[in-house]
Amino acid sequence: MTPSTHPLFWRNPSLPYLELRLVVDGRKVTYAPHSHQQWSVGAILAGQSEFLCADRLHYVEQGALVVMNPDQVHACNPRQNSPWAYYMMHLDKDWLADFLQQGGIRTSALWRDTKVDTLCETALFDGFVVLAELLMSAQYSSVEKEQKLKAYLTRLFLQLDQQNQGTEDLLPANPLYQVAAYLSEHCEEDRAIDSISAEFGYSAGYLVRAFKRHFNMTPHAYRLNRRVQLGQQALKQGEAISAVAQTTGFSDQAHFQRVFKQRVAATPDQYRRSVSEQDQDTTGSK
């Protein structure tokens, strides 16, 4: 049987901070540079791919874990003529930071970025795959799934945070963050970049160049990316695609579909039709 080229999105209303994606046949999957609000970790199950994270390019293959911090621009695409399959997990950063602090893994409940883009350790890779299969299985309760998730994250972050020692992040002082905050807050508006540049005291040309150098995408791409993020949130709540397109500032549904697929590698309908569990396992029994 030919494997499906459509991604599978797993969600569970009892674990609202977690989303899991499975791509079995990703040979035709392509991503434009994009970012997520969540912290993300993925496992390459088959094939080889090019992983661009910020301005760093990695060649990864089966057996590798890839890591993306919240709001970090990235793109991962299969190498030419290579099969490609992967799991990708997205975790709410506030939930994750609180769990790491409560578990004694970190001393603060404020989120702090991890420092590695890729990790090639067989035990952690195999553990991630086992966890992903367990999460997608209907044979386990939500309680069991959360326990297994937390146990794995403890192991993973004890390893990842060895890279973080002595590298505490400072709050960003770059004034471009003010522009980014404005674009995020007003992302549904189509205000011209020239006008926004003037408001913050920049020429349009300088702002576009400086913004792209710092955030790895232009102000317009940053705004589109934020619209897609809001669209994902709305689709997970079951809102109609046409309504989401309108409320997130796209000119029409076709424009929303095109931009969404470029950044999520799935159509809005595919993303909304997840293999979500409707609390079938809330009794706690297998």
Helices and strands as residue ranges (DSSP letters): E 8-10, E 18-23, E 39-53, E 56-61, E 65-68, E 74-78, E 84-91, H 93-102, E 118-119, H 122-136, H 142-160, G 161-163, H 176-185, H 193-199, H 204-215, H 219-236, H 241-247, H 253-264, H 268-272
